[in-house]
Structures are given as C-alpha cells and as structure tokens.
C-alpha cells in the first residue's frame, strides 16, 4: 500500500464486505497483497435473536474456512450441522433422502445465519495487517478503464467520506446491482421468476432432527432448514400474488397454512418470527473479468435459492480467484492481467452457468401441474433414491467435493 496526499494505492480493492467479499479477503490475509475492503453497511450485531437470513454452507467451503481459522470462532456454536436432507414432491409419492452416514462423513454441511458467518469472517480479516476495512463507506464514483492492458492501475474509487483509493485489481463483490459491473460496462442477462421468497424462523412441535427438509410444490419449493437452537429457518417460494396473500395472514392463520404446505413433516408451527419477502430472479454477467477487474458472487451470477447453493457458488468464486492471483504473483507473472484473470473465469463461469440452468429447470419441472410430468417427477425421485451410485454423485456435487 502506498499513499499520496490525495489517493491511497492498494494491490486489491474489494467492493462489498458480505460473505463472498470477506471470504476473498480472508484468502489474501497474511499475503504480500495490500488489500482494502469497502462496505457500505455496518454489520448487524449478533444477538440472542436468530437472524432470518441463513445460508447452507457445504463441506468444501467449511474445509477451507477451517484451514484459515475462521471456524475457530466461538460463534461457530451458532452453526447447525445437518446430517440428512429429505426432499419430496407434494404432488405425489416421490421422495429422496441423503444421509451423511451413507457417505461416511459427519455432516452434509451447516446452516448458519448470514450475519454470524459474516462476523466470523470479519473478525478474522481484521486481524490481518495487510487488509484495511473501510466501513461504513458509500461508493461515490468508480473510474475504470480497460484500454491500457499494461497499466498497473486501472481503477480509482471515490468514497462518500472524501477518501480516494486506487487498485491494481478491483473486485466486485457488491451483489446483483453491482456498481463495479456497471463501471466496467459488463452486461448482465437477468430474468425474474415473478416470485417472492418468504423467510422467517419457526418453532415446530416436532424436532428438525438435524435434517434439511424440502418440499416441491407447484408454486415453488418450501424448505425447513435446521437451526442451532432447535428452530427451523423457512424459505418459501411463492408466486407474487400468493406471496402477498400469505404475508397478509395473521400469525395463527399463517402457522396453519405453513404446516399444511409442509404436510406436517415437523408437526404444528408453535411460534414464528417476523416474516420477510424478497424477489426471486436469476441472472448472469456476460463476462466475469476485464483487465484489472473481476466479479465474484451475485455481482457475476445469481440463482434460485431452492438448493441453497447461491452462497456456496460465490464462496467458490472467491477461493478460485484468490488461488489464481496468488499463484501468478508467486510465479512472477502479471497477476492482474486479463490473460491471468481469464483462468478464474474459465474455472467458474461454466460451473455457475450449469447450476443456474439446473435450478431454473427444477423450478419449471416442479412448477408444472401436468399429470404426466408429475408421474415422471415422482418416478424419477424414487428411482434416484434407490440407485446409491447416482445419489452419491448428486450429493457429492452439492457438497462441493
């Protein structure tokens, strides 16, 4: 890091200090890169109240977080390991169950509140002498030019506080409405599902059994994800009009509607938190990289939440980009050049695109009310459940292994 009267230079500037941005920063901790993380929102404090926004973190991400010391935090007690996943079709008898014991592993992954994982990552990042955390800071302007391939500094960022920072590599981890993507004039194809995701935390009369439960309905999937305190986090995908109707129900009516939708797999709904809605869409940036610039996480792609893979894809982006630039730097190569960054794009874009299309395909398949398709769906689920090798391949992919 170098500093003039007007601007501070960093090797890497990360716009966005959410889970994905901090995962990338954590990979660069204790490296010889000078790093700045710019985040506009002060992190929501971890309290006794359980947050409604959670993520299912797979074994691939957990292994790396363990290696870098993130999981050593006392906040890890807020993570709930899930050992099984039970998926069924509300429109028939089709079902499939994945069990960690069948794979010879202790768990399939963990369910953790987003703000808890973010705090764990932030605590680790803040101990790194080579990382500067700038929060709360709004982006006033991003100046970026890809015209000169050999230029060392291609981006400067003006912050609302008046600070100006420059980067050799600018990384957009700033979500679906990425200002970094916009500054680089990278186009993004976006499609709305015309659905809303309803989230809240519930207390049920039956134990969640450290199992992730997912029901496919014509309106969309309903997931009950196990939490550390015995509650479950629900993510219910609903058509926009139906979402508004369900949100308008009083608590007692909502408890009944939710229990019925989940076919009482966890019994009655005894208590629930405040409910929230968020729009569901999917999209993909045409490019992930330009000279001295890279997009990771939702800035590059976002998918339907039905398989809980969104966070894992973004974390995998962070790991891949960090490996590419660290390897190039150690070898004395141009680590921020386009030809280097293209290695990251080749690693991640295809895999992310396949997952996006798969989730959209699942959504369409289970959204069809055609009787013939319903029979095929149910037969398919039951068939896969009885073919261990195929089940193993599917769950290995979901685990990131």
Secondary structure, 3 states (H helix, E strand, C coil): CEECCCCEEEEEEEECCCHHHHHHHHHHCCCCCCEEEECCCCCCCCCCCCCCCEEEEEHHHHHHHHHCCHHHCHHHHHCEEECEEEEEECCCCCEEEEEHHHHCCCCCEEEEEHHHHHHHHHHHHCCCCCEEEECCCCEEEEEECCCCCCCCCCEEEEECCCCEEEEEEEEECCCCCCHHHHHCCCCEEEEEEEEEEEEEEEEECCCCCCEEEEEEECCEEEEEEECCCCCEEEEEEEEHHHHHHHHHCCHHHHHHHHHHHCCCCCCCEEEECCCEEEEEEEEEECCCEECCEEECHHHCEECCHHHCCHHHHHHHHHHHHHHHHHHHHHCCCCCCCHHHHHHHHHHHHHHHHHHHHHHHHHHHHHHCCCHHHHHHHHHHHHHHHCCHHHHHHHHHHHHCC
